[in-house]
Amino acid sequence: MTLHSKLLQAKDDWRLVTIQTDEGDRLTGLVEDLTRWTVTLRHAEGIRFVPIAGIVRASALRQLGDG
């Protein structure tokens, strides 16, 4: 699964994601918008635009009832 498809699936399922950037930031929030170049992430401190090229790792968090 590519990074883009993983983020798109998380957006469609309204799942929290954790993104680690190449600057060392670790952000957790909801994917609000996803383009070819950026991810718009809504998190506790507001909205952040993250360049796709700057993402080192992204993972969707498990939700209650996911077994």
N, C-alpha and C positions, 0 to 999 in steps of 0.2 A: 504494500500500500504506500503510495507516494505521500509526501508531506501535504501537498495541496488537497488530495482526496481525504486524508485523515482530518484536516481542518474543516473541509466541507461537510463531512459526515458529522463532526461535532457540532457544527452550526445547525444542520438540519435536525439533529436530535436534542438541541439545547443542552448540551453537555459542557461542563466546565473543562477547560484545557489548561495545562501548564506549558508555557513556552519558555525555553532558555535561549537567550540571544548570545551573539558572539561578543557582546560587551559585558557579559557576565550577569545580566539581569535575569531574574526568574519571575515570570508574571503568571498569575492564575486568574482566569475570568472566562467570560462567554465570548465566542466569536460572533461579532455583530455583522461584520461584512468581510468579504473575501474577494480580492481581485487578483489579477495575475501578478501584481507587484507588492501588495500590502495586505496585512490582516488588521482589521479594526477590532480591538479587544476591549470589552467593557469589564473593568475590574474595580476593586474597592476604592482606588484613588481616582477614578474617572475613566476616561476613554484614552486609549493609546493606539497609535498607528505604528505597526511593526513591519519593517520591510521583510519580505519573504527571504531575500538573500541573507539577512542577518539572523535567521533562525537556525540554531544549532540542533535543537531537539524540541519536539512537541508531543504531548501525550494527552489523551482524553482521560479524565478521572472517572473512576467507577462510581455508579450511583447505587443507592439502596435498591435492593431487589435484583441486582445484576449477577446474583449467584455467587 
